[in-house]
């Protein structure tokens, strides 16, 4: 069976979720997946970006990184999203991208994809959980298979204990307050493992039905 194809889809204004996506890429590749790390395009006005030095710096550094596309969604067996919270909801950039997926959804090309998600905020209870759950609601509409980390490894506790997806608190200087690298790597490996189970199950069911 071919290696799991994983799209790590991130949006990051100042770099936190970019770093988490990089850690997820490391974990997924170590688990044997073929990985594409893809950036959701920036839609904020230049004036807003210019007004925040950290945002401007990260934007300039990553503006040419590969972008998330509908073709990538169709290509992948699984997705890991890494996105910051915006008032407990998805960033507008992420929602705008998701709003373009209607055609794939209508054709049934998003069903049975395996999905996991991560998030960040400036406070321990600043909306990380509800942001991940908001994304998962869309995944339910897609017919995707949601894979949270739960408490399947003790590293979840060291990272703050979010069972829905690894999340991190970031101070005003952009420093992560929890040690989440190991939890991100575990979540990525778990996503790849479950995707392999799903692919084997689908393959077996097709053989039976022939």
ChimeraX attribute file (.defattr): number of C-alpha atoms within 10 A of each C-alpha:
attribute: neighborCount
match mode: 1-to-1
recipient: residues
	/A:1	7
	/A:2	8
	/A:3	15
	/A:4	23
	/A:5	21
	/A:6	29
	/A:7	26
	/A:8	28
	/A:9	25
	/A:10	27
	/A:11	24
	/A:12	25
	/A:13	19
	/A:14	19
	/A:15	18
	/A:16	23
	/A:17	23
	/A:18	22
	/A:19	15
	/A:20	28
	/A:21	28
	/A:22	18
	/A:23	20
	/A:24	29
	/A:25	25
	/A:26	17
	/A:27	24
	/A:28	29
	/A:29	18
	/A:30	14
	/A:31	19
	/A:32	14
	/A:33	24
	/A:34	18
	/A:35	20
	/A:36	19
	/A:37	22
	/A:38	20
	/A:39	23
	/A:40	22
	/A:41	19
	/A:42	17
	/A:43	11
	/A:44	11
	/A:45	8
	/A:46	10
	/A:47	8
	/A:48	10
	/A:49	18
	/A:50	13
	/A:51	10
	/A:52	12
	/A:53	11
	/A:54	15
	/A:55	17
	/A:56	16
	/A:57	15
	/A:58	17
	/A:59	19
	/A:60	9
	/A:61	11
	/A:62	13
	/A:63	12
	/A:64	9
	/A:65	13
	/A:66	13
	/A:67	16
	/A:68	20
	/A:69	17
	/A:70	13
	/A:71	9
	/A:72	19
	/A:73	19
	/A:74	14
	/A:75	14
	/A:76	19
	/A:77	23
	/A:78	29
	/A:79	27
	/A:80	26
	/A:81	25
	/A:82	29
	/A:83	31
	/A:84	28
	/A:85	21
	/A:86	15
	/A:87	13
	/A:88	18
	/A:89	18
	/A:90	22
	/A:91	16
	/A:92	13
	/A:93	16
	/A:94	21
	/A:95	14
	/A:96	14
	/A:97	15
	/A:98	14
	/A:99	9
	/A:100	12
	/A:101	16
	/A:102	12
	/A:103	12
	/A:104	16
	/A:105	14
	/A:106	11
	/A:107	9
	/A:108	12
	/A:109	17
	/A:110	23
	/A:111	17
	/A:112	19
	/A:113	22
	/A:114	25
	/A:115	25
	/A:116	27
	/A:117	29
	/A:118	30
	/A:119	27
	/A:120	28
	/A:121	24
	/A:122	19
	/A:123	13
	/A:124	16
	/A:125	13
	/A:126	16
	/A:127	22
	/A:128	31
	/A:129	23
	/A:130	18
	/A:131	25
	/A:132	28
	/A:133	18
	/A:134	14
	/A:135	21
	/A:136	21
	/A:137	11
	/A:138	13
	/A:139	20
	/A:140	12
	/A:141	11
	/A:142	20
	/A:143	16
	/A:144	20
	/A:145	19
	/A:146	21
	/A:147	22
	/A:148	21
	/A:149	25
	/A:150	14
	/A:151	13
	/A:152	12
	/A:153	14
	/A:154	12
	/A:155	20
	/A:156	24
	/A:157	13
	/A:158	14
	/A:159	20
	/A:160	18
	/A:161	17
	/A:162	19
	/A:163	15
	/A:164	23
	/A:165	26
	/A:166	32
	/A:167	31
	/A:168	29
	/A:169	23
	/A:170	17
	/A:171	12
	/A:172	7
	/A:173	7
	/A:174	13
	/A:175	12
	/A:176	16
	/A:177	15
	/A:178	14
	/A:179	15
	/A:180	22
	/A:181	19
	/A:182	19
	/A:183	27
	/A:184	29
	/A:185	25
	/A:186	24
	/A:187	29
	/A:188	30
	/A:189	23
	/A:190	21
	/A:191	28
	/A:192	31
	/A:193	16
	/A:194	18
	/A:195	26
	/A:196	21
	/A:197	11
	/A:198	17
	/A:199	19
	/A:200	13
	/A:201	12
	/A:202	13
	/A:203	12
	/A:204	11
	/A:205	11
	/A:206	10
	/A:207	9
	/A:208	8
	/A:209	6
	/A:210	5
